Amino acid sequence: MGRPSYDELAALVVAQATIIADQAARIEVLKSQVEALTGRIAELEARLAATSKNWSRTPSSDGSRCGAGSGCIGRRSGDGRASGGRSGWADTHPLGWLMADGR
């Protein structure tokens, strides 16, 4: 195995230039992905920091899903009755006959 010829070296340079160009393009794609993901992480960290479940603030002060007036299950409606529930439960409950007439 002797020294490579000029043509062999020229072909190697062309091949390496192609590889370098492909890598540069890939780097640009990865840079934009890193920027997008960095922004997303910052957004999620801000949301996490604003959640009362992780801090000593009350739920109504952070705008979380089950804050004041959000209508979460278990919250009382304006007339004092709990939302949700199982309709027709009195038909299958052992004491349902007591509840069926509204007492």
C-alpha positions as CSV (number, residue, x, y, z in Angstrom):
1,M,0.0,0.0,0.0
2,G,1.7,3.1,-1.2
3,R,1.0,6.8,-1.1
4,P,-2.5,7.8,-2.3
5,S,-2.7,9.5,-5.7
6,Y,-3.9,13.0,-6.3
7,D,-7.2,11.8,-7.6
8,E,-7.7,9.6,-4.6
9,L,-7.0,12.5,-2.3
10,A,-9.3,14.8,-4.3
11,A,-12.1,12.2,-4.0
12,L,-11.6,12.0,-0.3
13,V,-11.7,15.8,0.1
14,V,-15.0,15.9,-1.8
15,A,-16.5,13.1,0.3
16,Q,-15.4,14.8,3.5
17,A,-16.9,18.1,2.3
18,T,-20.2,16.4,1.7
19,I,-20.2,14.8,5.2
20,I,-19.3,18.2,6.7
21,A,-22.1,19.9,4.9
22,D,-24.6,17.3,6.0
23,Q,-23.4,17.6,9.6
24,A,-23.7,21.4,9.5
25,A,-27.3,21.1,8.3
26,R,-28.1,18.6,11.0
27,I,-26.5,20.9,13.6
28,E,-28.8,23.8,12.5
29,V,-31.9,21.5,12.9
30,L,-30.7,20.4,16.3
31,K,-30.1,24.1,17.3
32,S,-33.6,25.0,16.5
33,Q,-34.9,22.0,18.4
34,V,-32.9,22.9,21.4
35,E,-34.2,26.5,21.3
36,A,-37.8,25.3,21.1
37,L,-37.4,22.8,23.9
38,T,-35.6,25.3,26.1
39,G,-38.6,27.6,25.7
40,R,-41.0,24.8,26.4
41,I,-39.0,23.9,29.6
42,A,-39.1,27.5,30.7
43,E,-42.9,27.6,30.2
44,L,-43.4,24.4,32.1
45,E,-41.2,25.5,34.9
46,A,-43.2,28.7,35.2
47,R,-46.4,26.8,35.3
48,L,-45.0,24.4,37.9
49,A,-43.8,27.3,40.1
50,A,-47.3,28.9,39.9
51,T,-49.1,25.8,41.2
52,S,-50.3,25.9,44.8
53,K,-50.0,22.2,45.1
54,N,-46.2,22.6,45.4
55,W,-46.2,25.7,47.6
56,S,-48.0,27.2,50.6
57,R,-50.4,29.3,48.6
58,T,-54.2,28.6,48.5
59,P,-55.6,26.9,45.4
60,S,-57.7,30.0,44.6
61,S,-54.7,32.2,44.3
62,D,-52.9,30.3,41.6
63,G,-55.5,29.8,38.9
64,S,-55.0,26.0,39.0
65,R,-57.7,23.7,37.5
66,C,-59.6,23.3,40.8
67,G,-59.4,26.9,42.0
68,A,-62.4,29.0,43.0
69,G,-65.3,28.9,40.5
70,S,-63.6,26.4,38.2
71,G,-66.5,23.9,38.3
72,C,-64.3,21.0,39.3
73,I,-66.1,17.8,40.4
74,G,-66.8,17.9,44.1
75,R,-67.3,21.7,44.2
76,R,-70.7,22.9,45.3
77,S,-73.0,24.5,42.9
78,G,-74.8,27.7,43.6
79,D,-77.7,26.0,45.3
80,G,-75.5,24.2,47.8
81,R,-75.8,20.7,46.2
82,A,-72.7,18.8,45.2
83,S,-72.2,18.4,41.5
84,G,-72.0,15.0,39.9
85,G,-73.4,12.0,41.8
86,R,-75.1,8.8,40.6
87,S,-78.6,9.3,39.4
88,G,-81.0,6.5,40.2
89,W,-78.9,5.2,43.2
90,A,-82.0,5.0,45.3
91,D,-83.3,2.2,43.1
92,T,-80.4,-0.1,44.0
93,H,-79.6,1.1,47.6
94,P,-81.0,-1.2,50.4
95,L,-82.7,1.9,52.0
96,G,-83.6,3.4,48.7
97,W,-87.3,3.2,49.4
98,L,-86.7,5.7,52.2
99,M,-85.1,8.2,49.9
100,A,-87.4,7.6,46.9
101,D,-90.2,9.7,48.4
102,G,-87.9,12.7,49.1
103,R,-87.6,12.4,52.8
